[in-house]
Amino acid sequence: MRKSKFVTVPALALVLLLAAACTSAPTEEPPAAPTPMGAAPAETGGGMATEESSIAGLSGSIAVDGSSTVYPITEAVAEEFGAEHPDVRVAVGIAGTGGGFKKFCNAEIDINDASRPIKDEEAEACATGGVEYTEFQVGLDGISVVVNPENDWAECLTVEQLKAIWDQDSAVDSWQDVDPSFPDQPITLYGPGTDSGTFDFFTEEINGEAKRSRPDYTASEDDNTLVQGISGDKGGLAYFGLAYYLENLDKVKDVAVDGGAGCVNASVETVADGSYAPLSRPLFVYVNNAALERPEVYEFLKFYLTKAIDLVPAVQYVALDQAQYDQALLELEPLAP
């Protein structure tokens, strides 16, 4: 039979007396000295401070501008980051890739969203301005070609037809000029402005040279403006990033593109597998290395590359493989403040 353990009455009384003596005269300890801003918190309990505690109290401001295509990704990241670090203000603009690079190379902003790689002349401008930078790819995108929902004739356009429409010497004024089977409906064009990376990419892939485009179209750096234009224009035709099409399925209709292998519609799946050619492309952010010396900028970019695999598809773009984001994080580490 197992013996029970208990405390005798005299022993219990002694314990109570000792406890009273210990609590009757508490010893006050001086308050801990405040930790200087930017200093690592002291370790407790012999363990290492957590990453979350090492960036507690993060504050400051971050200026981002550039591509309207990359904007939804960066805005989503900024919102999530702001929820964890409410004292950091992240301002995100949409000047277009080229417009963003002008500001970036003048050190007016910390990060530039870009829907194309930096051009040689832009890299030279950054060098002249003393701006050293690092490029990080954050996702993939397709350029959607769209028409008004009432357009029931243009289901697919070849690259040659798109060039006939958009080339700088184009004489296309009517849909019938594109294809004799199409109605004699005036064609109205909408597209991104000349500072847009989408404009550069589309004109290079379709017309053979970046910025080679007819000028008589409604241009805007804000893709929502293009959506509004097409939604109210039966003869309209536009191109912009895939995400804006997927967010406005009730306002516009996409047109399949035949790049030589048959008609393919723009979708997350066709961009991911490369079949939506030639209008699939990589998306980037460029960060000023000097700005990374500020903890708020470094932690924001680290957060961006960590969360991109979830947030990029959440805003209807195509995420990279986890291994690619892991590699980007490794490249970011040496730039830590």
Residue pairs with C-beta under 8 A, 6 or more apart in sequence:
7 15
35 41
35 42
37 57
38 295
40 49
40 54
41 49
41 53
41 54
41 56
42 49
43 49
55 85
55 295
55 299
57 87
58 85
58 87
58 88
58 295
58 296
58 299
59 85
59 87
59 88
59 296
60 87
60 88
60 89
60 294
60 295
60 296
60 297
61 88
61 89
61 90
61 91
61 296
62 88
62 89
62 90
62 91
62 110
62 111
62 291
62 296
62 297
62 300
63 91
63 93
63 108
63 109
63 110
63 111
64 74
64 78
64 90
64 91
64 92
64 93
64 109
64 110
64 111
64 112
64 113
65 92
65 93
65 94
65 95
65 99
65 100
65 103
65 104
65 109
65 111
65 112
65 113
66 93
66 94
66 95
66 96
66 97
66 99
66 100
66 101
66 104
66 109
66 111
66 112
66 113
66 114
66 197
67 94
67 96
67 97
67 100
67 113
67 114
67 115
67 196
67 197
67 198
67 283
68 94
68 96
68 192
68 196
68 198
68 221
68 222
68 223
68 240
68 241
69 113
69 115
69 141
69 197
69 198
69 223
69 240
69 241
69 243
69 283
70 113
70 114
70 115
70 138
70 283
70 284
70 285
71 92
71 94
71 113
72 243
72 315
72 316
72 317
73 113
73 138
73 139
73 283
73 308
73 311
73 312
73 315
73 317
74 92
74 111
74 113
74 285
74 304
75 92
76 311
76 314
76 315
77 300
77 303
77 304
77 307
77 308
77 311
78 90
78 92
78 300
80 303
80 307
80 311
81 88
81 90
81 300
81 303
81 304
82 88
82 89
82 90
84 303
85 296
85 299
88 296
88 300
90 300
92 113
93 100
93 109
94 221
94 222
95 102
95 103
95 195
95 221
96 192
96 193
96 195
96 196
96 197
96 199
96 221
97 112
97 113
97 114
97 115
97 116
97 195
97 196
97 197
97 198
97 200
98 122
98 194
98 195
98 196
98 197
98 200
99 195
99 221
100 109
100 112
100 113
100 114
101 112
101 114
101 118
101 119
101 122
101 125
101 126
101 286
102 125
102 195
103 109
103 112
104 111
104 112
104 126
104 131
104 133
104 286
104 288
105 122
105 125
105 126
105 128
105 129
105 131
106 129
106 131
107 129
107 130
107 131
107 288
107 290
109 288
110 287
110 288
110 291
110 297
111 285
111 286
111 287
111 288
111 291
111 297
111 301
112 285
112 286
113 283
113 284
113 285
114 197
114 283
114 284
114 285
114 286
115 141
115 196
115 197
115 198
115 201
115 241
115 281
115 283
115 284
116 197
116 200
116 201
116 281
116 284
117 135
117 282
117 284
118 126
118 133
118 135
118 286
126 132
126 133
131 288
131 290
132 288
132 289
132 290
133 286
133 287
133 288
133 289
134 286
134 287
134 289
134 292
134 331
134 332
134 335
135 284
135 285
135 286
136 284
136 285
136 286
136 287
136 301
136 304
136 305
136 328
136 331
136 332
137 282
137 283
137 284
137 320
137 324
137 328
138 283
138 284
138 285
138 304
138 305
138 308
138 312
138 320
139 282
139 283
139 308
139 312
139 317
139 318
139 319
139 320
140 271
140 272
140 280
140 281
140 282
140 283
140 317
140 318
140 319
140 320
141 241
141 242
141 243
141 271
141 280
141 281
141 282
141 283
141 317
141 318
142 241
142 242
142 266
142 267
142 270
142 271
142 276
142 279
142 280
142 281
142 318
143 198
143 201
143 202
143 239
143 240
143 241
143 242
143 266
143 279
143 280
143 281
144 239
144 240
144 241
144 242
144 244
144 245
144 254
144 266
145 157
145 162
145 237
145 238
145 239
145 254
145 255
145 257
145 266
145 279
146 230
146 237
146 238
146 239
146 240
146 245
146 252
146 253
146 254
146 255
147 154
147 230
147 236
147 237
147 238
147 252
147 253
147 255
148 230
148 231
148 232
148 233
148 234
148 235
148 236
148 252
148 253
149 231
149 250
149 251
149 252
149 253
150 234
151 234
151 235
151 236
151 253
153 175
153 181
153 182
153 183
154 175
154 178
154 182
154 237
154 255
155 255
155 256
155 263
156 255
156 256
156 257
156 258
156 263
157 165
157 178
157 255
157 256
157 257
157 258
158 257
158 258
159 205
159 206
159 257
159 258
159 259
159 260
159 278
161 178
161 179
162 206
162 257
163 206
163 207
163 208
164 170
164 172
164 177
164 178
165 172
165 178
165 187
165 189
165 237
166 189
166 191
166 202
166 203
166 206
166 207
166 213
166 214
167 207
167 212
167 213
167 214
168 207
168 212
168 213
168 214
168 215
169 214
170 214
171 177
172 178
172 187
173 186
173 187
174 184
174 185
174 186
174 187
175 182
175 183
175 184
175 185
175 186
175 187
175 235
176 182
176 183
176 184
176 185
177 187
178 187
185 234
185 235
186 235
187 235
187 236
187 237
188 218
188 229
188 233
188 235
188 236
188 237
189 214
189 216
189 217
189 218
189 236
189 237
189 238
190 217
190 218
190 219
190 220
190 226
190 229
190 230
190 233
190 236
190 237
190 238
191 199
191 202
191 213
191 217
191 218
191 219
191 226
191 238
191 239
191 240
192 198
192 199
192 202
192 219
192 220
192 221
192 223
192 226
192 239
192 240
193 199
193 219
193 220
193 221
194 211
194 219
195 221
196 221
198 239
198 240
198 241
199 211
199 213
200 210
200 211
201 210
201 279
201 281
202 239
202 279
203 209
203 210
203 211
203 212
203 213
204 210
204 212
205 278
205 279
206 278
207 213
218 226
218 229
220 226
223 240
223 241
223 244
224 244
226 238
226 240
226 244
227 238
227 240
227 244
227 248
227 251
227 252
228 251
229 236
229 238
230 236
230 237
230 238
230 251
230 252
231 248
231 251
231 252
237 255
238 252
241 317
242 266
242 267
242 268
242 271
242 316
242 317
243 315
243 316
243 317
245 252
245 254
245 266
246 268
246 316
247 316
254 265
254 266
256 263
256 264
256 265
257 263
257 264
257 266
257 276
257 279
258 264
259 277
259 278
259 279
260 277
261 275
261 277
264 270
264 275
264 276
264 277
265 276
266 276
266 279
267 276
268 313
268 316
268 317
268 318
270 276
270 280
271 280
271 318
272 318
274 280
283 317
285 301
285 304
287 297
287 301
289 335
291 297
292 298
292 301
292 335
292 336
292 337
293 337
294 337
295 337
298 332
298 335
298 336
298 337
301 332
302 329
302 332
305 325
305 328
305 329
305 332
306 325
306 329
308 319
308 320
308 325
309 319
309 320
309 322
309 325
310 319
312 318
312 319
312 320
313 319
